[in-house]
Amino acid sequence: MKITTKIALGIAVVVGYVLGRLKKGRWALAVAGYLAGRRLDPRGLVSEGLQKLGEALS
């Protein structure tokens, strides 16, 4: 693992811990969801997931 990856992971853990301790978990999830939604197409993700689920069940 590269040093920059380790640093980013460490920062993410610390920020998550602090937000959790401050009872801001809902806020953190909302921000994460917003950021993920901006980068990903939620409808495309759902349809792809349903397609894979259908393939796995058949």
C-alpha positions as CSV (number, residue, x, y, z in Angstrom):
1,M,0.0,0.0,0.0
2,K,1.4,3.4,-1.0
3,I,2.1,6.0,1.7
4,T,-0.5,8.4,0.3
5,T,-3.2,5.7,0.4
6,K,-2.3,5.0,4.1
7,I,-2.5,8.7,4.9
8,A,-5.8,9.0,3.2
9,L,-7.2,6.0,5.0
10,G,-5.9,7.3,8.3
11,I,-7.5,10.6,7.7
12,A,-10.8,9.0,6.7
13,V,-10.8,6.9,9.9
14,V,-10.1,9.9,12.1
15,V,-12.7,12.0,10.5
16,G,-15.3,9.2,10.8
17,Y,-14.4,8.7,14.4
18,V,-14.7,12.4,15.2
19,L,-18.0,12.7,13.3
20,G,-19.3,9.6,15.1
21,R,-18.3,11.0,18.5
22,L,-20.1,14.2,17.8
23,K,-23.2,12.3,16.8
24,K,-23.0,13.7,13.3
25,G,-23.2,10.3,11.6
26,R,-26.4,11.1,9.7
27,W,-24.8,14.3,8.4
28,A,-21.7,12.4,7.3
29,L,-23.9,9.8,5.5
30,A,-25.8,12.5,3.8
31,V,-22.7,14.2,2.6
32,A,-21.2,10.9,1.4
33,G,-24.4,10.0,-0.4
34,Y,-24.5,13.4,-2.1
35,L,-20.9,13.1,-3.2
36,A,-21.4,9.6,-4.4
37,G,-24.5,10.6,-6.3
38,R,-22.7,13.4,-8.1
39,R,-20.1,11.0,-9.4
40,L,-22.3,8.0,-10.0
41,D,-25.6,7.5,-11.8
42,P,-27.9,6.1,-9.1
43,R,-30.4,4.8,-11.6
44,G,-27.7,3.1,-13.6
45,L,-26.3,1.5,-10.5
46,V,-29.7,0.2,-9.4
47,S,-30.5,-1.3,-12.9
48,E,-27.0,-2.9,-13.1
49,G,-27.5,-4.4,-9.6
50,L,-30.9,-5.8,-10.5
51,Q,-29.5,-7.3,-13.7
52,K,-26.7,-9.0,-11.8
53,L,-29.2,-10.3,-9.2
54,G,-31.4,-11.7,-12.0
55,E,-28.4,-13.4,-13.6
56,A,-27.4,-14.9,-10.3
57,L,-30.9,-16.2,-9.5
58,S,-31.4,-17.8,-12.9
